[in-house]
Amino acid sequence: MNLSSKERAFLKKLAHDLEPVVRIGKGGIDDDVIESIANVVKKRELIKVKILQNSSVELERELGNEIAAKTDSVYVDSIGKVLIFFKADNKKGKITKEFNDFKRKGKKVENE
């Protein structure tokens, strides 16, 4: 799923008050961290992942895209050392519903 800049901004706004639920420390990104991110993003739809100061992991856009590919999610953006990921819930979870409503409103404006 490719996000438009407006969709990305909307998801960043929704994520603003969220606390990071996965932290990447000096152990770096291993299979356990990837599995944790995959499980949490599937359950919560929109999450933040924090790279701790003692981590040797360098935050780059490619890293976000790589994690997203491995966790079947979408890399939204990063703010400082915090990455934001989104995974739409097929059962129409709360975040997915808000996101779909936002997309529908945007298409109505474009078509008018």
C-alpha positions in Angstrom: 0.0 0.0 0.0 1.4 3.4 -1.0 0.3 6.3 1.1 -0.3 9.8 -0.3 1.2 12.7 1.6 -2.3 13.5 3.0 -2.9 9.9 4.2 0.6 9.9 5.8 -0.1 13.2 7.6 -3.5 11.8 8.8 -1.9 8.7 10.2 0.9 10.7 11.8 -1.8 12.8 13.5 -3.6 9.7 14.8 -0.3 8.4 16.1 0.7 11.6 17.9 -0.6 10.6 21.3 0.5 7.0 21.1 3.4 5.7 23.2 6.1 3.6 21.6 5.2 -0.1 22.2 8.3 -1.7 20.8 11.8 -0.5 21.6 15.0 -1.3 19.7 18.0 -1.4 22.0 21.6 -2.4 21.8 20.6 -5.8 20.5 19.5 -4.2 17.3 16.8 -5.6 15.0 16.6 -9.3 15.2 13.8 -11.8 14.4 12.3 -11.3 17.9 12.0 -7.6 17.4 10.5 -8.1 13.9 8.0 -10.6 15.4 7.1 -8.2 18.2 6.4 -5.4 15.7 4.4 -7.7 13.4 2.2 -9.0 16.4 1.6 -5.6 17.9 0.8 -3.8 14.6 -1.6 -6.5 13.6 -3.4 -6.1 17.0 -3.3 -2.3 17.3 -3.2 -1.2 13.6 -1.1 1.9 14.3 2.1 1.8 16.4 5.3 3.6 17.3 8.7 1.9 17.5 11.4 3.7 19.4 15.1 3.3 18.7 16.9 3.7 22.1 20.0 5.8 22.5 22.1 2.7 23.3 21.2 1.1 19.9 23.6 1.0 17.1 20.7 1.1 14.6 20.8 4.1 12.3 17.4 5.4 11.4 16.9 5.7 7.7 13.9 5.5 5.4 15.2 2.2 4.0 15.1 0.8 7.5 11.5 1.7 7.9 10.6 0.2 4.6 12.5 -3.0 5.3 10.8 -3.5 8.7 7.4 -2.8 7.0 8.1 -5.4 4.4 9.0 -8.0 7.0 6.0 -7.2 9.2 3.4 -6.9 6.4 2.7 -3.3 7.4 3.2 0.2 6.0 6.0 2.5 7.1 4.2 5.8 7.7 7.1 8.0 8.8 9.6 8.7 11.5 9.9 11.5 14.0 13.3 11.7 15.7 14.1 8.1 16.6 10.5 7.0 16.5 9.1 5.0 13.6 5.4 4.8 12.8 3.8 1.7 11.3 0.3 1.0 10.1 -1.5 -2.2 9.2 -5.1 -2.1 8.1 -7.4 -4.4 10.0 -9.6 -6.5 7.7 -12.2 -6.6 10.5 -12.5 -2.8 10.3 -10.7 -1.9 13.5 -11.1 1.7 14.9 -8.0 3.1 13.2 -8.7 1.4 9.9 -12.3 2.8 10.0 -11.1 6.3 10.6 -8.5 6.0 7.9 -11.0 4.6 5.3 -13.5 7.4 6.2 -10.6 9.9 5.7 -9.8 8.4 2.3 -13.5 8.4 1.2 -13.8 12.1 2.1 -10.7 12.9 0.1 -12.0 11.2 -3.0 -15.4 13.0 -2.7 -13.6 16.3 -2.7 -11.5 15.4 -5.7 -14.5 14.2 -7.7 -16.6 17.3 -7.0 
